[in-house]
Amino acid sequence: MRQCHRRAPFLFFNGNTFADVARQITAALFADLPTVRRREVMSAVAHYIAGVLPWAAMVGILESISETADLKAGDRVKTLRGSLRGVIVRVLEDGRIIWKHDGAAGDLAALPESLCRDD
């Protein structure tokens, strides 16, 4: 898709057109991901196609988002945007995660798709 965009087969909105096609293909390929993560993947691919995100950054985003949610108590996690960081306290039977934000007194509950590992 990026090569097609670079060849500029037509002039008006060339980048947006190919980025949208890439978004739709990505949505189909990553249909099994939770909605929030699928949107992040679609955005990363579209930005790469449009030329505003380098290959290495896109691959890093895809690998990070595509990780299976195999989180357990004691794992360091962060929100998808990285605004909060903390440690998992426990994983409930229904799949929700109870975690403690660094420096906070109380616990937070989250769905596994809203957190990723903090390296």
Residue pairs with C-beta under 8 A, 6 or more apart in sequence:
1 18
1 19
1 21
1 22
1 25
1 49
2 18
2 48
2 49
2 51
4 18
5 14
5 15
5 18
5 19
5 49
5 50
5 51
6 51
8 14
10 17
15 49
15 50
15 51
16 50
18 49
18 50
19 46
19 47
19 49
19 50
20 46
22 45
22 46
22 48
22 49
23 42
23 43
23 45
23 46
26 38
26 41
26 42
26 45
26 46
27 38
27 42
30 37
30 38
30 41
30 42
30 66
31 38
33 41
33 65
33 66
33 113
34 111
34 113
36 80
36 113
36 114
37 65
37 66
37 80
37 113
40 61
40 65
40 80
41 61
41 62
41 65
41 66
44 53
44 57
44 58
44 61
44 62
44 65
45 58
45 62
47 53
47 58
48 54
48 55
48 57
48 58
64 116
65 80
65 116
67 116
67 117
69 112
69 113
71 77
71 88
71 91
71 97
71 112
71 115
71 117
72 88
72 91
73 88
73 89
73 90
73 91
74 87
74 88
75 87
75 88
75 117
76 85
76 86
76 87
76 117
76 118
76 119
77 85
77 86
77 87
77 88
77 97
77 99
77 115
77 116
77 117
77 118
78 84
78 85
78 86
78 115
78 116
78 117
78 118
79 85
79 114
79 115
80 114
80 115
80 116
84 101
84 102
84 108
85 101
85 102
85 118
86 99
86 100
86 101
86 102
86 104
86 108
87 99
87 100
87 102
88 97
88 98
88 99
89 98
89 99
89 100
89 107
90 97
90 98
91 97
91 98
92 98
95 111
95 112
96 109
96 110
96 111
96 112
97 109
97 110
97 111
97 112
97 115
98 107
98 108
98 109
99 107
99 108
99 110
99 115
100 106
100 107
100 108
101 108
